[in-house]
Amino acid sequence: MAEVRAEMVANVWKVVVSEGDQVAEGDELVVLESMKMEIPVVADADGTVTALKVAEGDVVQEGDLIAVIE
């Protein structure tokens, strides 16, 4: 199991995957926006997205859980 967490305070600009989607290491999961910069958040392991904890428009804090991949 891999937990994908936010590395900074940011807005969730775009959600690319859904729960149940198969992903490979390096696949884009969500795109965050901070200070007019887009920051892609990528999968750090192959697997299935079993939990997606953010929605477009959410604000995440550093360390917040974005997704779980199993």
C-alpha positions as CSV (number, residue, x, y, z in Angstrom):
1,M,0.0,0.0,0.0
2,A,1.2,3.5,-0.9
3,E,-0.1,6.7,0.6
4,V,0.2,9.8,-1.6
5,R,0.4,12.9,0.5
6,A,0.6,16.7,-0.3
7,E,4.0,18.1,-0.2
8,M,2.8,21.7,0.3
9,V,-0.2,23.9,0.9
10,A,-2.1,24.1,-2.4
11,N,-5.5,24.1,-4.1
12,V,-6.6,20.9,-5.9
13,W,-6.9,22.2,-9.5
14,K,-7.7,19.0,-11.3
15,V,-8.4,15.4,-10.3
16,V,-7.1,13.0,-13.1
17,V,-8.0,9.6,-11.6
18,S,-11.0,8.0,-9.9
19,E,-11.2,5.3,-7.2
20,G,-10.8,1.9,-8.8
21,D,-8.5,3.2,-11.6
22,Q,-5.3,1.2,-12.3
23,V,-2.2,3.4,-12.2
24,A,1.5,2.9,-12.9
25,E,4.4,4.5,-11.0
26,G,4.8,8.0,-12.4
27,D,1.1,8.4,-13.6
28,E,-0.5,11.7,-12.7
29,L,-3.1,11.5,-10.0
30,V,-4.1,15.1,-9.4
31,V,-2.8,18.6,-10.2
32,L,-2.3,21.1,-7.5
33,E,-2.1,24.8,-7.9
34,S,0.0,27.1,-5.7
35,M,1.2,30.6,-6.4
36,K,0.0,30.3,-10.1
37,M,2.1,27.2,-10.6
38,E,0.7,23.8,-11.5
39,I,2.2,20.9,-9.5
40,P,1.5,17.4,-10.7
41,V,1.1,14.7,-8.0
42,V,2.2,11.3,-9.3
43,A,1.8,7.7,-8.2
44,D,4.9,6.4,-6.5
45,A,3.8,2.7,-7.0
46,D,1.9,0.6,-9.5
47,G,-1.6,-0.5,-8.3
48,T,-5.2,0.4,-7.9
49,V,-6.5,3.7,-6.5
50,T,-8.5,2.4,-3.5
51,A,-9.2,5.8,-1.9
52,L,-9.2,9.3,-3.3
53,K,-9.4,11.9,-0.5
54,V,-9.6,15.1,-2.4
55,A,-11.9,16.9,-4.9
56,E,-11.4,19.7,-7.3
57,G,-11.5,23.0,-5.4
58,D,-10.3,21.5,-2.1
59,V,-7.4,23.1,-0.2
60,V,-4.7,20.7,1.0
61,Q,-2.2,21.2,3.7
62,E,1.3,19.8,3.8
63,G,1.1,16.1,4.7
64,D,-2.6,15.7,3.9
65,L,-3.6,12.4,2.4
66,I,-4.5,12.7,-1.3
67,A,-4.9,9.0,-2.4
68,V,-4.2,5.4,-1.4
69,I,-2.8,3.0,-4.0
70,E,-2.8,-0.8,-3.3
